[in-house]
Amino acid sequence: MKLYDSIIEETLGALAKGTPKCFSYEKEKPWSCLENTEFIMQRDAGPELGGSGEPSVNYTCVTTSGLANEDEIIVYGQDIPEIKKDTAFARIVILETCDLKESEDQEKTFQTIRNMEFVRYHVFPEGYMVRVSASSNQEQVRIAKSAIKKGICFSKVGAAYIKKYKEIPEIKKVRVIFVTEKELVNAIKGNAEKVDAITKTLTHILDGMPTDCGHCSMKPVCDEVDGLKELHLGKKAAK
Ligand code: SF4
């Protein structure tokens, strides 16, 4: 699965302008999670991530190219305890998977991709209320003052995400990146739409849509992203 590799490289290239703080998953205790989303009143919350019109973005990329070779959490910008006012926010996840062998077992690939998408929106760290807009790929987070007092930070929240992702057997490594530096969030924000277009096209292909490129609304995406046509039409037909 190399469909997202150019976006991962673009993201890492843009983030290289910042200073990362890296945390190994093995050394982190994941923040405790709830079964479902929790409502946190504004009066009980600290500053919001991605709130008050600050830029925010969330996207997830899958790869088999070794672009996520460790389970780790990386933070660019201020960590939760240091944030004193509403701030820009990005959460990027890079998933290293085993070879999904798309053409041989499409149903398994399809199910794995569905499971990954499910986790994206179904981790509920305690005292950390996530509001997502799937249409605009924005993510806002309200953090309870009580959680801040208890020491919530990105390394522990990221570890909670990794723990959940690792329940999917096809996932080998997970890299969760949090960004609170406005300039960096703005630099990577545009990638979300491209990721979305690839994921939607991939889902349609695996769903068994007809192979008629001349009448297909996904053509602009397939023309741009290496590997999508091969996946749908087979190697020879795509040439
Ligand atoms: S390969 Fe052709 S038919 Fe298949 S999704 Fe891409 S453009 Fe559409």
Residues whose N, C-alpha, C, O or C-beta is under 5 A from the ligand:
A	BS01	SF4	P210 T211 D212 C213 C216 M218 K219 C222 L228 K229 H232
